[in-house]
Amino acid sequence: MPFRFRFSWIPFIAAVIAVAIGIALGNWQSRRALEKEAIEASLQARAKQPTIELGTASLPDLRDLEFRRVRVKGRFVGDWPVYLDNRPYERRAGFHLLMPFRIAGSDTVVLVARGWLPRDPYDRARLPITRTPTGEVEIEGSVRLHASRVYQFGEAAPLRPGAIVQNVTTEEFAAASGLKLYPFLIEQAEQDSKGAAYDDGLVRDWPRPSLGAEKHRAYAFQWYGLAAAALLFFLITGFRRGTKQ
């Protein structure tokens, strides 16, 4: 029995839409995977570069500064903490604590992501007590151009000392605090330059920004598979209709 194909506009249009959506979303997920792989390559390359002494050395271009290791001496501005909400760690709700750090011998301040701390399960507004060094200290960490971002629920709370917010930028922090801030922040490392852990009870297991490349590739494969399935379904049903006719 000869095979014949019966063309129909409605299945054709539906198949074209499904194929277009599948390919577009697959390409988007593939680009996201490539972006994550580029970030990982940058992380590995810049981790091998010398540590920058912040406040004494001239800084490279901002784009070349991200992920670089930096060391800085100064004092925490302890009366201006800000808490980033909805930052879970090991399935526990919590905050990322941001605090300005005044560089020794300068009026310039750098924003430091000090670490993660748990949220009170019964009272969201009740903030945990954290230990902040009062004297001059030396800290190390990695440069980030901005703090990790999450979806904004509702209206942003006014930025003030002790505020709980979803997201914040260095520009917003500088405007609210009146401090002269660098246009980046430091994710504080687990240990100082001497290998000693910081005694403040904060967790500094920062999420790696390059994680998720394999997940994006898996999603891309699923979307491409959907496009292929839609095309195959259109062809099979067309041949079935034509053969029966």
C-alpha positions in Angstrom: 0.0 0.0 0.0 1.5 3.4 -1.0 2.1 6.0 1.6 0.4 9.3 1.1 0.6 12.5 3.1 -2.5 14.6 3.8 -1.7 18.2 4.6 -3.9 20.1 7.1 -3.4 23.7 8.1 -4.4 23.4 11.7 -2.0 20.6 12.6 0.7 22.4 10.5 0.3 25.7 12.4 0.3 23.9 15.8 3.4 22.0 14.8 5.2 25.2 13.6 4.4 26.9 16.9 5.6 24.0 19.0 8.8 23.6 17.0 9.5 27.3 17.1 9.0 27.4 20.9 11.1 24.3 21.5 14.0 25.6 19.4 13.9 29.1 20.9 13.8 27.8 24.5 16.5 25.2 23.7 18.7 27.9 22.3 18.2 30.1 25.3 19.1 27.2 27.7 22.2 26.5 25.6 23.3 30.1 25.8 22.8 30.0 29.6 25.0 26.9 29.8 27.7 28.6 27.7 27.5 31.7 30.0 28.0 29.5 33.1 30.9 27.7 31.5 32.5 31.1 30.6 32.1 32.2 34.3 33.7 28.9 35.5 36.7 29.5 33.1 37.0 33.1 34.4 36.8 31.9 38.0 39.6 29.4 37.5 41.8 31.8 35.6 41.4 34.7 38.1 41.9 32.4 41.1 45.5 31.9 39.9 46.2 35.6 39.8 47.9 37.4 42.7 45.8 38.7 45.5 45.1 42.4 45.3 45.8 44.6 48.3 42.7 46.8 48.3 43.4 50.4 49.2 47.1 50.3 48.3 47.2 48.9 44.8 45.7 50.4 41.7 42.6 48.4 40.6 42.1 46.9 37.1 39.1 47.6 35.0 35.9 46.6 36.8 35.1 43.8 34.3 38.6 42.3 35.0 38.2 42.7 38.8 35.2 40.3 39.3 36.2 37.0 40.9 39.6 38.3 41.8 40.9 37.6 45.3 41.4 40.7 47.4 42.8 41.5 50.8 41.9 44.6 52.8 42.6 46.2 56.2 40.2 48.4 58.1 37.1 48.4 60.4 33.6 47.2 60.0 30.9 49.9 60.1 28.9 47.9 62.6 25.9 50.3 62.8 24.9 49.7 59.1 24.1 46.0 58.7 21.7 45.0 56.0 20.1 41.5 55.7 19.4 39.9 52.3 16.3 37.7 52.8 15.4 34.4 51.1 18.9 33.0 51.0 18.5 29.3 52.1 21.4 27.2 53.0 21.2 23.4 53.3 17.3 23.7 53.3 17.3 26.2 56.1 15.9 29.7 55.7 18.3 32.5 56.3 20.0 35.7 55.4 23.1 37.0 53.9 24.6 39.7 56.1 26.0 42.8 54.3 28.1 45.3 56.2 30.3 48.2 55.0 34.0 48.1 55.7 36.0 51.3 56.0 39.5 50.8 54.5 42.4 51.8 56.8 43.8 55.2 56.2 41.0 56.2 53.8 37.5 57.5 53.8 36.6 54.9 51.1 34.3 52.0 52.1 33.7 48.6 50.5 30.6 46.6 51.0 31.3 43.1 52.4 29.0 40.1 52.3 30.1 38.7 55.6 28.2 35.3 55.5 25.0 33.4 56.0 23.0 33.2 59.2 19.8 31.4 60.0 16.4 33.0 60.3 14.2 32.7 63.3 11.5 30.1 62.2 8.8 31.8 64.3 9.6 35.5 63.9 11.0 36.6 60.6 11.7 40.1 61.9 13.8 38.8 64.8 17.4 39.1 63.7 20.1 36.8 65.1 22.9 38.2 67.2 26.2 38.3 65.3 29.7 39.1 66.5 31.4 42.0 64.7 35.1 42.9 65.3 35.4 46.3 66.8 39.0 47.0 66.0 41.1 47.0 62.9 41.1 43.7 61.1 42.3 42.2 57.8 39.9 40.2 55.7 40.1 38.4 52.4 37.5 37.5 49.8 36.4 37.5 46.2 35.1 40.5 44.3 31.5 40.4 43.0 30.0 43.2 41.0 26.7 42.7 42.7 25.1 40.6 45.5 23.2 37.5 44.5 19.7 38.4 43.4 16.3 36.7 44.1 12.8 37.4 42.9 11.4 40.5 44.5 8.3 39.8 46.6 6.2 42.9 47.0 7.5 46.4 47.5 11.1 46.8 48.6 11.6 47.8 52.2 13.3 51.2 52.9 17.0 50.8 53.1 18.2 51.6 56.6 20.4 50.0 59.3 19.2 46.6 60.1 16.8 46.4 57.1 15.6 43.1 55.7 15.5 43.3 52.0 15.3 41.0 49.0 18.0 42.7 46.9 20.3 45.7 47.1 22.9 47.3 44.9 26.0 49.2 45.9 24.5 52.4 44.4 21.4 52.0 46.6 23.5 51.3 49.7 25.7 54.3 49.1 22.7 56.6 48.5 21.0 55.4 51.7 24.0 55.4 54.0 25.9 58.4 52.6 29.1 56.3 52.5 31.7 56.5 49.8 31.5 53.0 48.4 33.4 51.1 45.8 31.1 49.9 43.0 31.5 46.3 44.0 31.4 44.1 47.0 33.5 41.4 48.6 32.3 37.9 49.5 34.4 37.3 52.6 36.4 34.1 52.6 36.2 31.4 55.2 39.8 32.1 56.4 42.1 35.0 56.7 45.5 35.3 55.0 47.1 33.3 57.9 44.7 30.4 57.4 42.7 31.2 60.6 38.9 30.9 60.6 36.9 34.0 61.5 35.3 33.7 64.9 31.9 35.2 64.3 29.6 32.2 63.8 28.8 33.1 60.1 28.7 30.5 57.3 30.7 31.4 54.3 29.9 28.6 51.9 29.1 30.9 49.0 27.2 29.5 46.0 29.4 29.2 43.0 28.0 31.5 40.2 29.1 29.0 37.5 26.9 26.2 38.9 24.1 24.9 36.7 25.7 24.5 33.3 24.7 20.8 33.1 21.2 21.6 34.2 20.8 24.1 31.4 22.1 21.6 28.9 19.6 19.1 30.2 16.8 21.6 29.8 18.0 22.5 26.3 17.9 18.8 25.3 14.3 18.5 26.6 13.2 21.6 24.6 14.9 20.3 21.4 13.2 17.0 22.1 9.8 18.7 22.3 10.4 20.4 19.0 11.5 17.1 17.3 8.5 15.3 18.8 6.1 18.0 17.5 7.5 17.7 14.0 7.4 13.9 14.1 3.8 13.9 15.3 2.8 16.2 12.5 4.4 14.0 9.9 3.1 10.7 11.3 -0.5 11.9 11.7 -0.3 13.4 8.1 0.8 10.1 6.6 -1.8 8.2 8.6 -4.6 10.4 7.4 -3.4 10.3 3.8 -3.0 6.5 3.8 -6.4 5.9 5.3 -8.0 8.2 2.8 
